[in-house]
């Protein structure tokens, strides 16, 4: 569903799992999603790059998913900027 906004299926699955249950390690996520740890880590990296994960205030060194509302807004802004840049470069 979020592929149109730049997320891969893998990143979307990881994001949805983290929104559902914040406190979750890479191994647990992989087990729950049927992914290897490298796939989960790639999904996490993608989510960080897109601004959908942020540092946890509660657990140093851990990441937490931003709210779906804030995440959608972030993706829409990114998509809009990308579209504006693309159309600006075509002139």
N, C-alpha and C positions, 0 to 999 in steps of 0.2 A: 504494500500500500504506500509506503514512503519512498519507493524507488524513484518515483517521479521527482522527488525533492533531493535526490542524490544519495540515498542510502542503499547499500546492498542488502540482499535478503539476510545475510549473515549478521550485519550490523543491526538491522531491524530486530532480529530475533534476540540478540544480546541486549539491546536497549529495552525491549519489552520485558525480558526476564528481570532486568535490574529495576525497572519501574515497579514491577510486581513485588520484588523482594530485594531491598537495598543491600542487606548484609549477605554477600555471596562471593565466594572466591572463584578463581579461574577454573579450578578443577570441578567444583560444584556446578558452575555454569555449563561447562562442557558436558558433564554427565546429564544434566537436565535437558540440554538442547541437542544431545547426540552429536557433539562436535569435539574435535581434538583441541587440546590446549592452545596449539598454534593458531587454529581458526578463531578461537575465542579471543586470543590476544590481538589478532588482526582486526576483529570486530571492535574491540575496545579502542585500539589505535584510531580506527576510522571515526568512532564516536567522539573521541577527544578532539580530533582534527575538525570535526563539524560543530564542536561546542556543545555536544549533548551530554558530556560527562564533565564533572568538575571535581576538584579536590573536596574530600569529605571534611566537614568542620568537626565531626565527632571522632573520626579515626584517622590520625595522621598517616599519610602514605596511601590511603585508600581513596577510591573514586566513588562518586555517587551520580546517578542519573539526574539531570535537570527535569523539572516537571514537564509532562507532555505539552502543556500550553506554551511554556517558555521554549521548549525544544522545537515545536512547530513554528513558532515565531522566528526563531533563529534560522531554521531551514528556509523559510519563506524569504527572509531578508537576504540570505546567501544566494538563493536562486534569483531574486530580483537584481541583485548587484551583478551577478554573472550574466544575466540577460542584457543588462544595460551596457556592460563592458563589451559584450559580443556585438551588440548593435552599434555601439560607438566605434568599434574597430572596422566595421564594414563600410564606413563612409570615406 
